[in-house]
Amino acid sequence: MISTVVWGTGNVGRAAIRAVTAHPGLELSAVLVSNPAKVGRDAGELAGLDTVLGVAATDDIAAVLAAGPRAVVYAASGDIRPDDALADIVRAVGAGAVVVTPALYPLYDQRNAPAEMREPVLKAVAEGGGSLFVSGIDPGWGNDVLPLLMTGLGSTVDVVRCQEIFDYTTYDQPDSVRWLVGMGQPMDYEPPMLAPGIPTMVWGGQIRLIARGLGVEVEEIREVVERRPLETTVETELMGKFEAGGQGAIRFEVQGIVDGRARIVIEHVTRIHASCATDWPLPHSGAGAHRVIIEGNPRIEVTIQATAEGGNHSAGGNATAVGRLAGAIPWLTTAEPGLYDALDVPLPFGTLDRSHP
């Protein structure tokens, strides 16, 4: 069994505890938290499980890493604290751990990551013998291995399009939704996530990963952003009221230009309520979906809807992304220490749960 730490217990951390606990090759050895109110609480409670796992959450990072865990699932956010997240991850890699995380967007495509992010990791790898694999929470497989797999099923490929379509009505992240993404804010408010260059920083690496898999060069990356106001005031289950006239939906594309055309596209369509921007792409059912469309011969379209924690689509997306990361740990522990991306790390098969009659 591979001794594994989960660092962070928010939306991604809850899914990580569940994934590590369920994996037959991993053993949950510690849970790190920053909130004093969570210290001492059982990991099963923090993950919303109906069972006691016997692992009490702690904020003692030094003690946890000194115990020599073989792997760390770093589930703390890097959205508004990238420098702190990088420092945490470098610390864990330097302690000899295999680290998997969605937190550092520029390292999705680690070969083209900025030197100020790549070099500290490589130094930690060399000195401590750990490894790092970064994959997205969009989920990452939806913007790298899945579209590339699908391109191999046809005769010709013209355009690869990856879509995330999501309704935030039941999403429990008010700071991210209202301020980072800008839902409910006046239409003259510039959401940080949509500022020029930010979509490319977050999703450009996945564009380049797909291009690398296809054996083509991306000439440039372009951004196209649209925003729509709410026509009526809406009430959400977990985040309260959003007034008419405020931002109600966003649609953006990060376009990889090949041969002068947008040939590799990652598109997000996000609403605060299903009633907004209904002429934009919608999930076939429910609050969210991930879709990959291969325009070519033949045209191939695959839609995936994942749910977890009582049918929540956001939790389902987190669970599949974390499943990809946790599932990579056994391979990473046998590979040479290094900095890896989604094209390096194979996608393992799952395990049939035979515990239920």
C-alpha positions as a LaTeX table, in Angstrom:
\begin{tabular}{lrrr}
\hline
Residue & $x$ (\AA) & $y$ (\AA) & $z$ (\AA) \\
\hline
Met1 & 0.00 & 0.00 & 0.00 \\
Ile2 & 1.23 & 3.48 & $-0.90$ \\
Ser3 & 1.17 & 5.89 & 2.04 \\
Thr4 & $-0.77$ & 8.92 & 0.74 \\
Val5 & $-1.51$ & 12.34 & 2.22 \\
Val6 & $-4.44$ & 14.53 & 1.18 \\
Trp7 & $-3.55$ & 18.22 & 1.58 \\
Gly8 & $-6.72$ & 20.34 & 1.72 \\
Thr9 & $-10.34$ & 19.42 & 2.38 \\
Gly10 & $-12.42$ & 21.78 & 0.24 \\
Asn11 & $-14.44$ & 20.67 & $-2.78$ \\
Val12 & $-11.42$ & 18.95 & $-4.34$ \\
Gly13 & $-10.04$ & 17.66 & $-1.04$ \\
Arg14 & $-13.29$ & 15.90 & $-0.14$ \\
Ala15 & $-13.17$ & 14.09 & $-3.46$ \\
Ala16 & $-9.49$ & 13.29 & $-2.92$ \\
Ile17 & $-10.13$ & 11.63 & 0.45 \\
Arg18 & $-12.85$ & 9.52 & $-1.15$ \\
Ala19 & $-10.62$ & 8.58 & $-4.08$ \\
Val20 & $-7.62$ & 7.62 & $-1.95$ \\
Thr21 & $-9.77$ & 5.64 & 0.47 \\
Ala22 & $-11.39$ & 3.71 & $-2.37$ \\
His23 & $-8.18$ & 2.94 & $-4.26$ \\
Pro24 & $-6.93$ & $-0.58$ & $-3.48$ \\
Gly25 & $-3.28$ & 0.44 & $-3.80$ \\
Leu26 & $-3.37$ & 3.59 & $-1.66$ \\
Glu27 & $-3.52$ & 4.10 & 2.10 \\
Leu28 & $-4.67$ & 7.41 & 3.56 \\
Ser29 & $-1.94$ & 8.26 & 6.06 \\
Ala30 & $-2.68$ & 11.91 & 6.86 \\
Val31 & $-4.93$ & 14.85 & 6.05 \\
Leu32 & $-3.57$ & 18.40 & 6.15 \\
Val33 & $-5.85$ & 21.39 & 6.79 \\
Ser34 & $-5.35$ & 25.13 & 7.28 \\
Asn35 & $-8.61$ & 25.85 & 9.11 \\
Pro36 & $-8.12$ & 25.44 & 12.90 \\
Ala37 & $-11.76$ & 24.33 & 13.21 \\
Lys38 & $-10.97$ & 21.22 & 11.17 \\
Val39 & $-7.93$ & 20.12 & 13.18 \\
Gly40 & $-8.62$ & 16.86 & 14.99 \\
Arg41 & $-11.71$ & 15.97 & 12.98 \\
Asp42 & $-11.83$ & 12.58 & 11.28 \\
Ala43 & $-11.11$ & 12.46 & 7.55 \\
Gly44 & $-14.30$ & 10.51 & 6.93 \\
Glu45 & $-16.38$ & 13.30 & 8.46 \\
Leu46 & $-14.54$ & 15.97 & 6.46 \\
Ala47 & $-15.13$ & 14.00 & 3.24 \\
Gly48 & $-18.84$ & 13.56 & 3.99 \\
Leu49 & $-18.50$ & 9.81 & 4.33 \\
Asp50 & $-20.70$ & 7.70 & 6.60 \\
Thr51 & $-17.69$ & 5.97 & 8.11 \\
Val52 & $-14.86$ & 6.84 & 10.47 \\
Leu53 & $-11.50$ & 6.50 & 8.73 \\
Gly54 & $-9.36$ & 6.82 & 11.84 \\
Val55 & $-7.23$ & 9.63 & 10.37 \\
Ala56 & $-7.46$ & 12.92 & 12.25 \\
Ala57 & $-6.83$ & 16.13 & 10.31 \\
Thr58 & $-3.76$ & 18.13 & 11.30 \\
Asp59 & $-2.14$ & 21.44 & 10.41 \\
Asp60 & 1.39 & 20.23 & 11.23 \\
Ile61 & 2.93 & 20.15 & 7.76 \\
Ala62 & 6.45 & 19.52 & 9.00 \\
Ala63 & 5.43 & 16.46 & 11.00 \\
Val64 & 3.40 & 14.97 & 8.17 \\
Leu65 & 6.21 & 15.34 & 5.63 \\
Ala66 & 8.84 & 14.18 & 8.14 \\
Ala67 & 6.92 & 10.88 & 8.38 \\
Gly68 & 7.94 & 10.20 & 4.77 \\
Pro69 & 4.67 & 9.74 & 2.89 \\
Arg70 & 5.17 & 8.21 & $-0.54$ \\
Ala71 & 2.51 & 10.40 & $-2.17$ \\
Val72 & 0.60 & 13.64 & $-1.66$ \\
Val73 & $-2.64$ & 14.70 & $-3.30$ \\
Tyr74 & $-2.34$ & 18.49 & $-3.10$ \\
Ala75 & $-5.97$ & 19.66 & $-3.13$ \\
Ala76 & $-5.55$ & 23.17 & $-1.74$ \\
Ser77 & $-6.50$ & 25.94 & $-4.13$ \\
Gly78 & $-3.93$ & 27.71 & $-6.28$ \\
Asp79 & $-6.38$ & 30.11 & $-7.92$ \\
Ile80 & $-5.63$ & 33.13 & $-5.74$ \\
Arg81 & $-2.48$ & 31.84 & $-4.00$ \\
Pro82 & $-0.28$ & 30.37 & $-6.75$ \\
Asp83 & 2.99 & 31.32 & $-5.03$ \\
Asp84 & 1.94 & 29.66 & $-1.77$ \\
Ala85 & 0.69 & 26.59 & $-3.61$ \\
Leu86 & 3.97 & 26.28 & $-5.51$ \\
Ala87 & 5.93 & 26.60 & $-2.27$ \\
Asp88 & 3.83 & 23.87 & $-0.62$ \\
Ile89 & 4.24 & 21.54 & $-3.58$ \\
Val90 & 7.99 & 22.14 & $-3.86$ \\
Arg91 & 8.26 & 21.36 & $-0.15$ \\
Ala92 & 6.45 & 18.03 & $-0.58$ \\
Val93 & 8.43 & 17.04 & $-3.69$ \\
Gly94 & 11.64 & 17.98 & $-1.89$ \\
Ala95 & 10.61 & 15.64 & 0.93 \\
Gly96 & 10.63 & 12.78 & $-1.58$ \\
Ala97 & 6.90 & 12.48 & $-2.21$ \\
Val98 & 5.10 & 11.90 & $-5.47$ \\
Val99 & 2.73 & 14.88 & $-5.70$ \\
Val100 & $-0.39$ & 15.06 & $-7.86$ \\
Thr101 & $-2.43$ & 18.27 & $-8.06$ \\
Pro102 & $-4.70$ & 20.45 & $-10.21$ \\
Ala103 & $-3.50$ & 23.63 & $-8.49$ \\
Leu104 & $-0.79$ & 24.98 & $-10.81$ \\
Tyr105 & $-2.30$ & 25.74 & $-14.23$ \\
Pro106 & 0.97 & 26.67 & $-16.01$ \\
Leu107 & 2.37 & 23.21 & $-15.25$ \\
Tyr108 & $-0.39$ & 21.36 & $-17.13$ \\
Asp109 & 2.02 & 21.64 & $-20.07$ \\
Gln110 & 5.17 & 21.46 & $-18.01$ \\
Arg111 & 7.56 & 21.59 & $-20.98$ \\
Asn112 & 6.43 & 25.14 & $-21.80$ \\
Ala113 & 5.84 & 26.34 & $-18.23$ \\
Pro114 & 7.50 & 29.57 & $-17.05$ \\
Ala115 & 11.00 & 29.03 & $-15.67$ \\
Glu116 & 10.04 & 30.61 & $-12.34$ \\
Met117 & 7.59 & 27.74 & $-11.78$ \\
Arg118 & 9.42 & 24.89 & $-13.50$ \\
Glu119 & 12.90 & 25.38 & $-12.08$ \\
Pro120 & 12.01 & 25.21 & $-8.34$ \\
Val121 & 10.16 & 21.95 & $-9.00$ \\
Leu122 & 13.04 & 20.44 & $-10.96$ \\
Lys123 & 15.45 & 21.47 & $-8.19$ \\
Ala124 & 13.23 & 19.78 & $-5.59$ \\
Val125 & 13.04 & 16.66 & $-7.77$ \\
Ala126 & 16.83 & 16.51 & $-8.03$ \\
Glu127 & 17.42 & 17.11 & $-4.33$ \\
Gly128 & 14.55 & 15.16 & $-2.79$ \\
Gly129 & 13.73 & 12.45 & $-5.31$ \\
Gly130 & 10.02 & 13.24 & $-5.53$ \\
Ser131 & 7.86 & 13.79 & $-8.62$ \\
Leu132 & 5.05 & 16.08 & $-9.74$ \\
Phe133 & 2.09 & 15.49 & $-12.03$ \\
Val134 & $-0.34$ & 18.36 & $-12.64$ \\
Ser135 & $-3.68$ & 17.77 & $-14.37$ \\
Gly136 & $-6.76$ & 19.95 & $-14.55$ \\
Ile137 & $-9.94$ & 20.01 & $-12.55$ \\
Asp138 & $-12.00$ & 20.88 & $-15.66$ \\
Pro139 & $-11.54$ & 17.85 & $-15.58$ \\
Gly140 & $-8.10$ & 17.42 & $-17.08$ \\
Trp141 & $-8.87$ & 14.20 & $-18.92$ \\
Gly142 & $-11.64$ & 16.07 & $-20.77$ \\
Asn143 & $-9.08$ & 18.44 & $-22.28$ \\
Asp144 & $-6.23$ & 16.05 & $-23.02$ \\
Val145 & $-6.42$ & 12.24 & $-23.04$ \\
Leu146 & $-10.11$ & 11.93 & $-23.97$ \\
Pro147 & $-10.05$ & 14.18 & $-27.07$ \\
Leu148 & $-6.78$ & 12.63 & $-28.19$ \\
Leu149 & $-8.24$ & 9.14 & $-27.83$ \\
Met150 & $-11.23$ & 10.22 & $-29.90$ \\
Thr151 & $-9.07$ & 11.65 & $-32.69$ \\
Gly152 & $-7.74$ & 8.14 & $-33.26$ \\
Leu153 & $-11.23$ & 6.77 & $-34.00$ \\
Gly154 & $-11.80$ & 8.61 & $-37.28$ \\
Ser155 & $-10.19$ & 8.92 & $-40.68$ \\
Thr156 & $-9.59$ & 12.68 & $-40.66$ \\
Val157 & $-9.65$ & 15.40 & $-38.03$ \\
Asp158 & $-10.49$ & 19.01 & $-38.82$ \\
Val159 & $-11.29$ & 20.61 & $-35.44$ \\
Val160 & $-11.03$ & 19.34 & $-31.86$ \\
Arg161 & $-13.46$ & 21.08 & $-29.49$ \\
Cys162 & $-13.64$ & 20.46 & $-25.73$ \\
Gln163 & $-16.61$ & 21.96 & $-23.87$ \\
Glu164 & $-17.48$ & 22.39 & $-20.22$ \\
Ile165 & $-21.12$ & 23.40 & $-19.76$ \\
Phe166 & $-22.08$ & 24.18 & $-16.20$ \\
Asp167 & $-24.84$ & 25.77 & $-14.13$ \\
Tyr168 & $-23.58$ & 27.22 & $-10.83$ \\
Thr169 & $-27.01$ & 27.09 & $-9.16$ \\
Thr170 & $-25.91$ & 24.38 & $-6.70$ \\
Tyr171 & $-22.20$ & 25.25 & $-6.56$ \\
Asp172 & $-20.93$ & 26.05 & $-3.07$ \\
Gln173 & $-18.06$ & 28.45 & $-3.88$ \\
Pro174 & $-19.43$ & 32.00 & $-3.48$ \\
Asp175 & $-16.06$ & 33.78 & $-3.57$ \\
Ser176 & $-15.00$ & 32.10 & $-6.81$ \\
Val177 & $-18.42$ & 32.42 & $-8.43$ \\
Arg178 & $-19.14$ & 36.04 & $-7.49$ \\
Trp179 & $-15.66$ & 37.57 & $-7.66$ \\
Leu180 & $-13.33$ & 35.35 & $-9.66$ \\
Val181 & $-15.91$ & 34.53 & $-12.35$ \\
Gly182 & $-18.07$ & 37.62 & $-11.77$ \\
Met183 & $-21.55$ & 36.15 & $-11.52$ \\
Gly184 & $-24.01$ & 38.75 & $-10.27$ \\
Gln185 & $-21.53$ & 41.61 & $-10.70$ \\
Pro186 & $-22.31$ & 44.66 & $-12.88$ \\
Met187 & $-21.57$ & 44.13 & $-16.55$ \\
Asp188 & $-18.76$ & 46.69 & $-16.39$ \\
Tyr189 & $-16.97$ & 44.58 & $-13.74$ \\
Glu190 & $-13.96$ & 42.71 & $-15.16$ \\
Pro191 & $-13.84$ & 39.21 & $-13.65$ \\
Pro192 & $-10.23$ & 38.19 & $-12.92$ \\
Met193 & $-10.78$ & 34.80 & $-14.60$ \\
Leu194 & $-11.74$ & 36.53 & $-17.85$ \\
Ala195 & $-9.03$ & 39.21 & $-17.89$ \\
Pro196 & $-6.95$ & 39.16 & $-21.10$ \\
Gly197 & $-4.33$ & 36.44 & $-20.92$ \\
Ile198 & $-5.81$ & 34.59 & $-17.94$ \\
Pro199 & $-7.82$ & 32.01 & $-19.95$ \\
Thr200 & $-4.66$ & 31.27 & $-21.94$ \\
Met201 & $-2.66$ & 30.91 & $-18.74$ \\
Val202 & $-5.19$ & 28.40 & $-17.38$ \\
Trp203 & $-6.13$ & 26.44 & $-20.51$ \\
Gly204 & $-3.34$ & 27.20 & $-22.98$ \\
Gly205 & $-1.26$ & 24.32 & $-21.67$ \\
Gln206 & $-4.03$ & 21.87 & $-22.52$ \\
Ile207 & $-4.26$ & 23.32 & $-26.02$ \\
Arg208 & $-0.53$ & 22.68 & $-26.43$ \\
Leu209 & $-0.85$ & 19.16 & $-25.00$ \\
Ile210 & $-3.48$ & 18.24 & $-27.60$ \\
Ala211 & $-1.35$ & 19.81 & $-30.34$ \\
Arg212 & 1.67 & 17.81 & $-29.19$ \\
Gly213 & $-0.39$ & 14.62 & $-29.28$ \\
Leu214 & $-1.52$ & 15.44 & $-32.81$ \\
Gly215 & 2.01 & 16.28 & $-33.92$ \\
Val216 & 1.26 & 19.88 & $-34.89$ \\
Glu217 & 2.54 & 23.29 & $-33.81$ \\
Val218 & 0.23 & 25.95 & $-32.37$ \\
Glu219 & 0.97 & 29.24 & $-34.13$ \\
Glu220 & $-0.81$ & 31.35 & $-31.51$ \\
Ile221 & $-3.52$ & 31.13 & $-28.88$ \\
Arg222 & $-6.54$ & 33.43 & $-29.10$ \\
Glu223 & $-9.27$ & 34.22 & $-26.60$ \\
Val224 & $-12.92$ & 34.98 & $-27.36$ \\
Val225 & $-15.17$ & 36.03 & $-24.46$ \\
Glu226 & $-18.92$ & 36.74 & $-24.32$ \\
Arg227 & $-20.99$ & 37.76 & $-21.29$ \\
Arg228 & $-24.74$ & 37.96 & $-20.73$ \\
Pro229 & $-26.76$ & 39.75 & $-18.02$ \\
Leu230 & $-29.54$ & 38.15 & $-16.03$ \\
Glu231 & $-32.93$ & 39.17 & $-17.38$ \\
Thr232 & $-34.64$ & 38.41 & $-14.06$ \\
Thr233 & $-33.51$ & 38.09 & $-10.44$ \\
Val234 & $-32.80$ & 34.47 & $-9.51$ \\
Glu235 & $-32.37$ & 32.65 & $-6.20$ \\
Thr236 & $-29.77$ & 29.90 & $-5.91$ \\
Glu237 & $-29.79$ & 27.02 & $-3.47$ \\
Leu238 & $-26.43$ & 27.69 & $-1.81$ \\
Met239 & $-25.31$ & 31.21 & $-2.76$ \\
Gly240 & $-28.44$ & 33.27 & $-2.39$ \\
Lys241 & $-29.87$ & 35.93 & $-4.69$ \\
Phe242 & $-28.45$ & 37.23 & $-7.97$ \\
Glu243 & $-30.09$ & 40.42 & $-9.19$ \\
Ala244 & $-31.39$ & 41.13 & $-12.68$ \\
Gly245 & $-28.90$ & 43.10 & $-14.77$ \\
Gly246 & $-25.85$ & 41.50 & $-13.19$ \\
Gln247 & $-23.72$ & 38.99 & $-15.06$ \\
Gly248 & $-25.65$ & 35.76 & $-15.48$ \\
Ala249 & $-23.64$ & 33.76 & $-17.99$ \\
Ile250 & $-20.22$ & 33.66 & $-19.65$ \\
Arg251 & $-18.98$ & 31.88 & $-22.73$ \\
Phe252 & $-15.36$ & 31.86 & $-23.73$ \\
Glu253 & $-13.07$ & 29.99 & $-26.07$ \\
Val254 & $-9.34$ & 29.42 & $-25.87$ \\
Gln255 & $-8.38$ & 28.74 & $-29.48$ \\
Gly256 & $-5.24$ & 27.03 & $-30.69$ \\
Ile257 & $-4.49$ & 28.39 & $-34.15$ \\
Val258 & $-3.03$ & 25.86 & $-36.59$ \\
Asp259 & $-2.64$ & 26.72 & $-40.29$ \\
Gly260 & $-4.28$ & 30.08 & $-39.60$ \\
Arg261 & $-7.50$ & 28.57 & $-38.20$ \\
Ala262 & $-8.92$ & 27.70 & $-34.80$ \\
Arg263 & $-8.31$ & 23.95 & $-34.92$ \\
Ile264 & $-8.04$ & 23.09 & $-31.19$ \\
Val265 & $-10.62$ & 24.82 & $-29.00$ \\
Ile266 & $-11.42$ & 24.66 & $-25.29$ \\
Glu267 & $-14.80$ & 26.27 & $-24.64$ \\
His268 & $-16.57$ & 27.03 & $-21.37$ \\
Val269 & $-20.26$ & 27.92 & $-21.08$ \\
Thr270 & $-21.16$ & 28.83 & $-17.52$ \\
Arg271 & $-24.44$ & 30.12 & $-16.07$ \\
Ile272 & $-25.61$ & 31.13 & $-12.65$ \\
His273 & $-29.07$ & 29.82 & $-13.54$ \\
Ala274 & $-30.48$ & 27.61 & $-16.28$ \\
Ser275 & $-32.78$ & 30.43 & $-17.45$ \\
Cys276 & $-29.86$ & 32.56 & $-18.69$ \\
Ala277 & $-28.44$ & 32.44 & $-22.25$ \\
Thr278 & $-30.52$ & 29.44 & $-23.27$ \\
Asp279 & $-29.41$ & 29.89 & $-26.89$ \\
Trp280 & $-25.88$ & 28.86 & $-25.88$ \\
Pro281 & $-24.94$ & 25.16 & $-25.62$ \\
Leu282 & $-26.83$ & 23.30 & $-22.90$ \\
Pro283 & $-26.30$ & 19.93 & $-21.23$ \\
His284 & $-28.64$ & 17.23 & $-22.44$ \\
Ser285 & $-29.90$ & 16.97 & $-18.86$ \\
Gly286 & $-28.99$ & 18.13 & $-15.39$ \\
Ala287 & $-26.77$ & 21.03 & $-14.37$ \\
Gly288 & $-23.57$ & 20.24 & $-16.22$ \\
Ala289 & $-21.68$ & 18.21 & $-18.78$ \\
His290 & $-18.32$ & 17.79 & $-20.44$ \\
Arg291 & $-18.42$ & 17.35 & $-24.18$ \\
Val292 & $-15.80$ & 16.60 & $-26.80$ \\
Ile293 & $-16.58$ & 17.15 & $-30.48$ \\
Ile294 & $-14.29$ & 15.96 & $-33.24$ \\
Glu295 & $-15.17$ & 17.67 & $-36.50$ \\
Gly296 & $-13.91$ & 15.47 & $-39.28$ \\
Asn297 & $-14.74$ & 12.23 & $-41.01$ \\
Pro298 & $-16.68$ & 10.94 & $-39.21$ \\
Arg299 & $-17.93$ & 13.67 & $-36.87$ \\
Ile300 & $-17.71$ & 12.29 & $-33.33$ \\
Glu301 & $-19.39$ & 13.77 & $-30.27$ \\
Val302 & $-19.14$ & 12.40 & $-26.73$ \\
Thr303 & $-20.93$ & 13.92 & $-23.73$ \\
Ile304 & $-20.04$ & 12.89 & $-20.19$ \\
Gln305 & $-22.08$ & 13.72 & $-17.11$ \\
Ala306 & $-20.63$ & 12.77 & $-13.74$ \\
Thr307 & $-22.40$ & 13.13 & $-10.41$ \\
Ala308 & $-21.29$ & 12.54 & $-6.81$ \\
Glu309 & $-22.30$ & 13.46 & $-3.27$ \\
Gly310 & $-26.02$ & 13.05 & $-3.85$ \\
Gly311 & $-26.18$ & 13.91 & $-7.54$ \\
Asn312 & $-24.07$ & 17.07 & $-7.60$ \\
His313 & $-22.51$ & 17.67 & $-11.04$ \\
Ser314 & $-19.69$ & 19.84 & $-9.70$ \\
Ala315 & $-18.76$ & 17.17 & $-7.17$ \\
Gly316 & $-18.91$ & 14.61 & $-9.96$ \\
Gly317 & $-16.49$ & 16.60 & $-12.09$ \\
Asn318 & $-14.15$ & 17.00 & $-9.14$ \\
Ala319 & $-14.36$ & 13.28 & $-8.40$ \\
Thr320 & $-13.40$ & 12.23 & $-11.92$ \\
Ala321 & $-10.51$ & 14.70 & $-12.07$ \\
Val322 & $-9.19$ & 13.57 & $-8.68$ \\
Gly323 & $-9.73$ & 9.95 & $-9.72$ \\
Arg324 & $-7.35$ & 10.58 & $-12.62$ \\
Leu325 & $-4.77$ & 12.09 & $-10.25$ \\
Ala326 & $-5.04$ & 9.44 & $-7.54$ \\
Gly327 & $-5.00$ & 6.71 & $-10.17$ \\
Ala328 & $-1.68$ & 8.04 & $-11.47$ \\
Ile329 & 0.11 & 7.60 & $-8.12$ \\
Pro330 & 1.04 & 3.90 & $-8.47$ \\
Trp331 & 2.65 & 4.53 & $-11.89$ \\
Leu332 & 4.46 & 7.62 & $-10.64$ \\
Thr333 & 5.94 & 5.75 & $-7.69$ \\
Thr334 & 7.58 & 3.28 & $-10.10$ \\
Ala335 & 8.76 & 5.90 & $-12.60$ \\
Glu336 & 11.95 & 7.92 & $-12.35$ \\
Pro337 & 11.67 & 11.09 & $-10.24$ \\
Gly338 & 10.58 & 13.93 & $-12.49$ \\
Leu339 & 8.08 & 16.50 & $-13.66$ \\
Tyr340 & 5.29 & 14.88 & $-15.70$ \\
Asp341 & 2.24 & 15.91 & $-17.72$ \\
Ala342 & $-0.88$ & 14.16 & $-18.98$ \\
Leu343 & 0.80 & 12.76 & $-22.10$ \\
Asp344 & 3.51 & 11.15 & $-19.98$ \\
Val345 & 1.29 & 9.43 & $-17.43$ \\
Pro346 & $-0.79$ & 6.47 & $-18.67$ \\
Leu347 & $-4.46$ & 6.25 & $-17.80$ \\
Pro348 & $-4.94$ & 3.06 & $-15.74$ \\
Phe349 & $-8.03$ & 0.89 & $-15.73$ \\
Gly350 & $-10.33$ & 1.13 & $-12.74$ \\
Thr351 & $-11.10$ & $-1.50$ & $-10.12$ \\
Leu352 & $-14.42$ & $-3.34$ & $-9.93$ \\
Asp353 & $-16.04$ & $-2.77$ & $-6.54$ \\
Arg354 & $-17.03$ & $-6.24$ & $-5.34$ \\
Ser355 & $-17.92$ & $-5.19$ & $-1.81$ \\
His356 & $-21.63$ & $-4.92$ & $-2.63$ \\
Pro357 & $-23.78$ & $-7.97$ & $-3.28$ \\
\hline
\end{tabular}
